[in-house]
């Protein structure tokens, strides 16, 4: 009889553990979805005048209201992404060796991935092109 009672206790413990696990998983999923609902992002491709991609470009994205900035770079395919951003107005600055620096105003909205495709002009980095 004692061994049957122990087997029943283990089953109850297993069932309770599974229920708690799924509840925690549900809570984590709900929290993650809340953070993505209230943000937006910028994503794009940096190209040269001929349309070829520019790998290794430095990207600086600055929130105009808070002056908070993030830095990223383009991949080998010339693409970049900002990650989650608070909605608002941003300044995107792109710099790459052999090209004029580019500065552009970009607006980020809730739940929207804003296009940040830019074409660089050949020149020295010290020169700035505003879009």
C-alpha positions in Angstrom: 0.0 0.0 0.0 2.8 2.4 0.8 4.4 2.0 -2.6 1.0 2.8 -4.3 0.7 6.0 -2.2 4.2 7.0 -3.2 3.5 6.4 -6.9 0.3 8.6 -6.6 2.3 11.3 -4.9 4.9 11.4 -7.6 2.2 11.6 -10.3 0.5 14.5 -8.5 3.9 16.2 -8.1 4.6 15.7 -11.8 1.2 17.1 -12.9 1.6 20.1 -10.6 5.1 20.7 -11.9 3.9 20.6 -15.5 1.1 23.0 -14.8 3.5 25.5 -13.1 5.9 25.1 -16.0 3.3 26.0 -18.6 2.0 28.9 -16.5 5.5 30.4 -16.2 6.0 29.8 -20.0 2.7 31.6 -20.7 3.7 34.6 -18.5 7.1 34.9 -20.2 5.5 34.9 -23.6 3.0 37.5 -22.6 5.8 39.8 -21.2 7.8 39.4 -24.4 4.9 40.3 -26.6 4.2 43.5 -24.6 7.7 44.8 -25.2 7.5 44.4 -28.9 4.0 45.9 -29.2 5.2 49.3 -27.9 8.3 49.6 -30.1 9.3 50.0 -33.7 12.6 49.6 -35.6 14.7 50.8 -38.5 16.2 48.4 -41.0 17.9 48.9 -44.3 20.6 48.4 -46.9 23.5 50.8 -47.5 24.7 51.0 -51.1 27.2 53.0 -53.2 26.3 55.1 -56.2 26.4 52.1 -58.5 23.9 50.2 -56.2 26.6 47.8 -54.8 26.2 47.1 -51.1 28.6 48.7 -48.6 29.7 46.2 -45.9 31.2 47.4 -42.7 29.6 50.9 -42.7 29.1 52.4 -39.2 25.5 53.3 -38.3 24.6 55.6 -35.4 20.9 56.0 -34.6 20.1 58.9 -32.2 16.7 59.6 -30.6 16.1 63.4 -31.2 14.1 63.8 -28.0 16.4 62.0 -25.5 19.7 62.1 -27.4 20.1 58.4 -26.6 22.1 56.7 -29.3 22.8 53.2 -30.4 25.6 52.1 -32.8 25.5 49.2 -35.2 27.1 48.3 -38.5 26.3 46.8 -41.9 26.8 43.1 -42.5 28.7 41.7 -45.4 25.5 42.0 -47.4 25.3 45.7 -46.6 22.2 45.4 -44.3 21.6 46.6 -40.8 18.9 46.6 -38.2 18.4 48.9 -35.2 16.6 46.4 -32.9 13.7 47.7 -30.8 13.3 51.4 -30.7 11.0 53.7 -28.7 8.7 55.4 -31.2 9.8 58.9 -32.1 12.0 60.9 -34.4 15.6 59.7 -35.0 18.7 60.9 -36.8 20.6 58.1 -38.6 24.2 58.8 -39.5 26.1 56.4 -41.9 29.8 56.5 -42.3 32.1 54.3 -44.4 35.6 54.7 -45.7 35.8 56.4 -49.1 32.3 57.8 -48.8 30.8 61.1 -47.5 29.0 60.6 -44.2 25.2 60.7 -44.6 22.7 62.0 -42.0 19.0 61.4 -42.4 15.9 62.0 -40.3 13.8 58.9 -39.7 10.5 58.6 -37.9 9.8 55.3 -35.9 6.3 54.2 -35.2 4.8 51.5 -33.0 4.9 48.1 -34.6 6.5 49.4 -37.8 9.8 48.5 -39.3 10.9 51.8 -41.0 13.0 51.6 -44.2 16.5 52.9 -43.7 17.9 52.3 -47.2 20.6 54.9 -48.1 22.9 55.5 -51.0 26.3 56.9 -50.1 28.2 59.4 -52.3 31.9 58.9 -53.0 34.1 61.4 -51.1 35.8 61.9 -47.8 34.2 60.9 -44.5 34.6 64.5 -43.2 32.0 65.6 -45.8 28.4 65.2 -44.7 25.3 64.7 -46.9 22.0 65.5 -45.3 18.9 63.7 -46.6 
